[in-house]
């Protein structure tokens, strides 16, 4: 006789849920590493480059300033006047920084999507197990009520003798005395 699987033998965490959690853990580690790099290395690098460009622009403005110490620019224009190489470096760093944080944001959104998918999988397994448990309880109650309703058949003298006969090992027959 093959054993029937129990309702309790299943777990809420299915193989699909384990796979989703593994992928989410890897993405979470990547997000944390990218955050640390972005905050500690990338953003200070961009800030240093922008500060260097401002200093370069201030130095070039001081050299070109007239003798009566009037401000270098009197209009609304607030563009840095830096060399083309410095401008290209700053432009690349800003574009790289935007791309970097865009990828980081996409990974965060992916992590949220994986978490939602895992929640759906766990909820689906929980509901399935709950239905199986309720079905098992209903089946047991139905079986119990059927036993209470059906009267047990009366035993004949031969049936009572068979039930009261001793059980002998090795299939030896019982010989009356």
N, C-alpha and C positions, 0 to 999 in steps of 0.2 A: 504494500500500500504506500503510495507516494504521499508525503506530508503536504498538506495544503498550506499555502503561504498565509502567514498571519497579517492582520492589519497593522500590527505594531512593528513588523519587520521592515517596512518601508521607512525611508527618512524624508524629511522635508527638503533637504538639500540634495537635489538631483545631480547627475553628471553634467547636465547643461548649466545648472546654477554654479557648480564648481568651476567649470570652464569660464563662465562670465566673471566670477570672482577673481580667478587667476589673471585674466586679461586686465581687469580693473586694477588689480594690485600693481601690475607692471606699469600701467599708464599712470597710476598715482605716484610711483617712484620717479618716473620720467618728469612729471609735473613738478615734483618737489626739487629735483635736481635743476630743472630749467628755472624755477623760481629763485633758487639760491644763486645760480650763475647770473641771472638777469639783474637781481638786486645788488649783488656784490661786485660784479665785474662789468657787465654791459652798460648799465645806466651811469655809473661813475665815469666810464670811458667816454660816453657821449657828452656828459657834463664837462669833463676836462677839455674835450675838443671844442665845445662851444665857448668855454671860458678863454681858451687860447685864441680862438678867432676874435673874440671881443677885445682881448688885449692887443692883438695884432692890428685890429681896426683902430683902437684908441691910439696906438703908437703912430700909425700912419696919419691919423687926423692931427696929432700934435705936431708932426713935422710939416704938414701942409697948412697949419693955422696961420692966419695973418698976425702981424706984429702987435696989433691992438687988442689981442686976446678975445676976439668975438667967437661965438660958438661956430663950430665947423659946419653944421647944417641948420638951417632955419625953417625948413619945410616939415611936412608930416612924414616924409619918407624916413623909414627906420631900417634900412637894409644894411647888412654888414658889408663893408668894402674890404674884401679879402682877396688873396690871390686865387687864381682858378684852381690850383692844386688843393688848397685848403678848402675851397668851396666844394670840390668834388668829394673830398674825404668826408666832410660834414654831411653832404647829401647822401653818400653811401651809408654812413653810420645811422642816419635817421631812417632811411629806407630799410636797412637791415633790422633796426630796432622795432619798427612797425611790423615787419614780417615775423620777427621772433615772437613778439607778443601776440600776434594773430594766430600763429601755430599753437602757442601756449593756450590761448582761449579756445581754440578748436579741440585741444586735448581735454580741457576741463569740460566742455560740452559733451564730448565723447564719454568721459567718465560718468557724467550725469545720466546719459542715455543707457550705459551699461548698468548702472545702479537701478534705474527704472525697470530694465528688462529682467534683472535678477529679482526684484521685488515682485514682478508679475509671475515669474516662474515659481517662486516660493509660495505665493498666494494660490496659484493653481494647484500645486502639490498639496497644500494644506486643505483646500476645499475638497480635493479628491479623496484624501485620507479621511476627512470628516464624514464624507458621504459613505465610504466603505465602513467606517466604524458604526454609523447609524444603521446601515443596512445589516451589519452583523448583529447589532442589538435587536433590531426588528425581527430578524430570522430566529434568533434565540428565543425571543418572547413568543413568537408564533409557534415554535416547536414546543415550548413549555405549555402553552395554552391547549395545543392539540392533545398532549399527554393527559392533561387534566380532564379534558372533555371525554376522551375515549376510555371506557372502563377496561381494566385488564381482564383478559380471558381467565376463566376459572380453570385451575389445574386439575387434571384427572389424577387418579391414584397412581398410574404409571408415570406421569410427569413428576409427581412428588417423589416417587421412589428414585427416579433418575437424578433429581436434584439433591437428594439426601445421600446418594451412593458415594462412597469415598473414591477419590481419584488415586489410581495406582500408577506407579512409574512403569515405563517400558511396555505400555499397552497390555499388561497382564489382566486377564479377565477375573472378575470377582466371582469366587465360587461360594455359593451359599452353604452353610453348615448344617 
